Amino acid sequence: MPYLQLKDASLAFGHVPLLDHAEFQLDPGERVALIGRNGTGKSSLLSALAGLSHLEREIIANVVRYN
């Protein structure tokens, strides 16, 4: 079972789409690097996964939070 799963996520600033029906899954034992150019939605994705902001469309399931 994945630690974290994101399906059909969309986010845009004005007319510029940053995430367009994006999908992401983090399984136990995996390591992930999030890379990309400035302004491509990396911080926005992490912020949404952390629950600090909301995406326009999203399904987030199986979130395991560690304190």
Secondary structure, DSSP 8 states (H G I E B T S, - for coil): --SEEEEEEEEEETTEEEEEEEEEEE-TT--------TTSSHHHHHHHHTTSS--SEEEEE------
